Amino acid sequence: MTDAAPVDDKDKDTLGRRLSEAWHKTVGAWATDDKGTASLVSRLVDFRTLSTEEAKKVLVDAKKRVEENRAELDRRVDESWHRAAGFFTTEQKELKKLEERLATLEARFKALP
């Protein structure tokens, strides 16, 4: 199973960090299952479908692909979180501006005779 990315103390309790960890534990495990691959290749050798040399080549290739999948998964998860965070940050900034504008208008309205 894939280990989640290192967590800074400041990010431990954020929703984004929890969702990222859940993503890694589910999709990450599926996308990077090297133990299942080794087990399958071992069974193919037992059934004489693959020779020992072929099995070694398959496992080396599988391990390389697993590492590539891990790197790609990490990259995509990070990009997704950055896009989502950017969206929510922008929305929060706009909401804060609207709240400030509303407060200003309320103060002006109360100041009317």
WOMOVEN-V150026 format. One record per backbone hydrogen bond with DSSP energy under -1.0 kcal/mol. CO is the residue of the C=O (numbers start at 1). NH is the residue of the N-H. If there is no record, write none. Layout:
# WOMOVEN-V150026
CO_NH / CO_NH
This chain:
# WOMOVEN-V150026
8_11 / 11_14 / 14_18 / 15_19 / 16_20 / 17_21 / 18_22 / 19_23 / 20_24 / 21_25 / 22_26 / 23_28 / 26_30 / 27_31 / 28_32 / 32_34 / 34_38 / 35_39 / 36_40 / 37_41 / 38_42 / 39_43 / 40_44 / 41_45 / 42_46 / 43_47 / 44_49 / 44_50 / 45_48 / 51_55 / 52_56 / 53_57 / 54_58 / 55_59 / 56_60 / 57_61 / 58_62 / 59_63 / 60_64 / 61_65 / 62_66 / 63_67 / 64_68 / 65_69 / 66_70 / 67_71 / 68_72 / 69_73 / 70_74 / 71_75 / 72_76 / 73_77 / 74_78 / 75_79 / 76_80 / 77_81 / 78_82 / 79_83 / 80_84 / 81_85 / 82_86 / 83_87 / 84_88 / 85_89 / 86_90 / 87_91 / 88_92 / 89_93 / 90_94 / 91_95 / 92_96 / 93_97 / 94_98 / 95_99 / 96_100 / 97_101 / 98_102 / 99_103 / 100_104 / 101_105 / 102_106 / 103_107 / 104_108 / 105_109 / 106_110 / 107_111 / 109_112
